[in-house]
């Protein structure tokens, strides 16, 4: 049997290209540097990876240099939630408060400012907006993070957020497809279950994602959620029914599909992350994320390469996805000589204060 490197599609699009990873600490680990040199698609950077914005900018440029060219550098900046960046980044109202205002122009303005600050530190992908609907008041996922419960409103606000990001040259990421606002469990810990039908999902949960696709969203992140009335065997992030049949074919999404961190409890408590990586890519994912346990990364890459060699992941799908990733990478915009002075600048602080005043007047 030939080695994975001898498989035509695998040599053109190496397995490492199908992953985005994270790491601990404030310096780029040797393992991550090596993966970047081998063609890693991207790195997820978190607040744990820097102590000041100068350090963050240096780290992101080090990631870019290790890659030897274009690479995705993603960060969480939802605004006003625990999935946002600390000061000196401008502190924004939450999506929940912005959604209650119902002002798409205000959302676009805030997102544009967020994007300018992300660009200044060398980031090119924001893991936002979150398009999950806040349908269950007890949901640990959507409180404050969701623009609201109305599908049309969330779609409109999400599209405005994406437009603001694009204004700043930052890719947006609509999450978490197909939405887990009507569940009771945090997927970081356990696997949520959505009991709705395909018809209910079509009329409700999928509406904001359809709006984002129409708005040209570049990436969509999937949800670790079980849909027993739609696919009883696989969580949405590992489901061919949801990713290929629904998102790719029926909803005609042409951008990148990202699988949320496969080390999260929703997946890891039921399946080894290396097997989950194979399953999610076979189901239609372009890039799988492994962001918290570095020991999982190499086994996942190796298992994925073997799956291509064995035919479990079709070569046609593999090559098409690799070309999609390369197109997105080629189109990334890199800020040149951008000053850090924009981070937390007076203009952005003033805008945030004005938005908070408008929100306060509504209450």
N, C-alpha and C positions, 0 to 999 in steps of 0.2 A: 504494500500500500504506500502511495506517495505521501510525503509530508504535506501538512496544510499549506506551506509556502508554494507548493507546486500546483495548487488549485488556481486556475486562471483568475477567477474573480477575487480570490483571496490575496493574490499577489498585487492586483490592481488596487484593491481596497482592503488593506490589512485589518484584522479583527480589532486592533487597538483603536482604529478610527471610529468604532461604533460605541465608544464609551466617553463619559464625562465623569471625572473623579474629583474628590475633595481630599483634604489632608489636615492634620493637626499642626498647630504651631504657626510661627510667623516667618519661617524660612521655607523655601521650596525644597522638599525632600529629594534625595538622589533618585528614588524610585519614580517619583512623578516627573522629574527632569528627563529620565530615560524614556518614559512613556511618551512624553511630548516629542522627543527626538524621533520616536518610532511612528508618530502620526496621530497621537491622541486627539480626539475631536475637541475636547474642551476641559476646563477646570471650573469647578464651583468654589467660589471664595466666600467665606463667612466672616462674621465679626470676630470669631476666634482667631482669625489669621492675621490680624493687624492691631496695633495699639494706637496708631495715629495715621492720618491720611497720607503723609509723606511716605511712610513705610508701606502703605497699601499701594500707592502708585509705583513704588520701586518693585514690589512683589509682582504686580500685574505686568510690568515691563519685563521682568525676569522670566515670567511664564511665556510671554511672547517671544523673547529671545531664544529660550530653550526650544520652542516649537520651530524656530527658523522661518517663521512666516505667520500666516493667518491661523488663529486659534480662537475658539469661543471662550470668553471669560464671563461667567454668569454670577450674578449676585441677587439676593433677595432685597427688594426695595418696594414693598407694597404701600408704604406710607401709613403711619399711625398704628402699627401693630408690632407684635414681637418679631415679625418677619420683615423688619425694616432696619436701616442702618442708624447707628447712634450718632450723637453730636460729635464733631461739628457739622455733619450733614444736617440740612434743614429738617426740622421735625414737622411732619404734616398731619392734618386731620386724617382719621381713618377712612378707608373706603366706605364703611357703613355710614359715617357722617356725610361724606361727599355724595353718596348715593341718595341720601334723604333730601339733600338740596335739589337733586334732579337737574343740575346745571352741567350739561356736557362740556360747555366751554371752560368752566372752572376746572373740571377734571383734566381736560387737555392742557390747560395752563400749568396745573400742578405737575402733571406727568412730564411735560416739557422741561420744567425746572429740575425735577428728579433726574431726568435723562442727561441734562447738562452736567450735573454733579457726578453722575456715574461715568460719563465720558471723560471728565477731568482726571479721574483716578485710573483710567485705562480699562474700564469694564465696557463690554459691548452687548451684553444680554441681561435683561432684567427678568427674573422669574415672576412676572406679573403682567397683566392683571389676573386676579382670581375671579373666575366667573361662576363659581358654585353659588347656588341660590340659598339664601338664609331662610329655609322653609321650616326648619325645626328650631324653635327658640332655645332648646337645650343642646344644640349641636356644638361640640367643642372645637369644630373646624371653622365655622363660618361667623361666629360672633365677632363683630367689628371688622372682620376681614372681607366680608361680602358687601357688594353694593346694595343688596336688598333681596327681596323675595319675588319681585315681579320680573319675569323673564325678559320682557321687552326693555324695561328700565336697565337691567343689568347688562344686556347686550349693547344698549346705547352708551352707557357709562364705560363699559369695557372697550368699545370701539374708540371712544374719545381718548381713553388712556393710551391705547396703542398708537393713535395719531400723534399724541404728545411725545411719546417715546421716539417715534419715527422722525419728528421734527428735530430731535436732538441727535439723530443718527444711531439710536439704540434699538436693537431688536427687542420686541415684546414677546412674552410667552403666556398664552392663555392657559389657565389651569383651573381645576383638575378634571379633565375630561373623563367621563360624561357628567361629572358633578356629584358631590356627596354632601350636599346641604341638608338632605332629608334623612340623615342617619344619626346615630347616637354615640359613635365610637371614633376615637382619634386614631387614624391609621399609623401614626408613629408607634403606637403600642399594639393595636389589635386590628383585625380585618373587619371593616364596616360592611354592612349588608343593606342593600337597597331593595325594597320589596315591590317596587313599581313595575308596571308592564312596559313593553317597548312603545306602545301607543302613548302612555303617560309621559315617558321620557322624550318622545318626539315632540310633544306639545309643550313641554315645560323645561326640563333640564338642558336639552340640546339647543334651545332657542338662542341663548347668549353665544354659544360656540359657533352657530351658523352665522350670527352677526359678525363675529370676529373673523371668520373665514372670508365673508364678503368684504370685510375691511382690509383684507390682505395680511392677516397675522402670519408671522414667519414660523413660529414654533408653537406647538401645543403639548402640554405636559399631561400625562394620563394619571388617573386616580387608581389607587389600590383599594378597590371596592368590589364586592361580590354582587352580581345581579342575577339571582336565582331564576327569575322569570324570563331572562334573556339568554344567559349563559351560566348554567348552574355549576359548571366544572372549573371555570377560570375567572380570577379577578379581571376587571376591565383592562388593566394594564398588561395582562397576559392573554387577552382574548382576541382571537382572529375575527370573531363576529363583530366586536366593538371597534377594533383598530383598522382592519382592512375592509371588511364588508360595510361598516357604518361610516367611520370617519374618513377613510381614504376614498372608497368607491361611491357611497351614497351621498356623502356631504361634500365630496370633491375637494378635500384638503390636499394641497400640493406641497405644503411646507414640511418641516421636520417634526416628527413625533418623538417626544422625549418620555422615557419611562422614569417616573419619580424614583427616588433612592430605593434600590432593591434591598438595602439593609434594614429598612423600616420593619417594625414588628408585624405589620399586616401581611408581609410576604415572608420574612425570615422565620417566623414561627411556624410556617407551613411548608416551606420549600427552601432548599439550599440556594443562596444567591447566585451561584454559578449556573445552576439549572434554571433558575428564574431568568437569568440573562439570556440563555438560549431560547427559552419559551417566549419571552417578550419580543425578541428580535424576529423569531419565526412568526409571531402573530402580526407583525407589521411595524414594530418600533424601529426608528432609525438610530437613536442614541439612548443607551441605558446608563443610568446614573448610579454610582457607588461612591457615596460622599463621606462616610464616617469610619469605615473599618478598612484600612489599607490591605489587610491580609486577604480580603475578598477579591481584590482587583485582578491579580494574576490568574487565579483559577477561573474566573469568569471569562477572561480574554481567551485562555487556552480552551475552555469548553466550547466557546463560540466558534473558534477556528475549527475544532473537530466537527462541530455540527454542520459547518459549511462543507467540509471534506466528505462527510457521510451522506450529505444530501438532505439532512433534516431541515436545514435552511436552504431554500432553493437558490441556485446560482443567479437566476434572472432577478429575483427579488433583491439579492445581495448587491448585485451590480447597480441596479436602479437606485437603491438606497444610498450606496456609496457616491454615486454621481450627484444625488440630491444634496448630500452633506457637502461635497466639494463645491457645489454652486453657491451654497449659503456662505461657506468660508470665503470664497472668492469675492463675494459681495460685501464682506464686513468692512466697515469704515473705521479707520484708526485715527484717533485724535492726534494731531501733531502740535507739539509745543503749547498744549492747553494748560492754562494757569490753574493752580489749585485755589486761587482766590474766589472762584465761582462757588466753591463748596461752602454752604452756609452764608452766602453773601447777603447784603442788605436787601437787594431786590427780592430774593427768594424768601427771606424772613418776613418781609412786608406782605408778600402774597399770602404766605401761610397765616399770618395774623388776620388779614382781611377775610380769608375763608373761615377762620374760626369765629370771627365776629358775625358773619352771615349765618353760620350754623347756630350760634348762641341765640340770635334773634328769632330763630325758628322754634326754639324750645320754650 
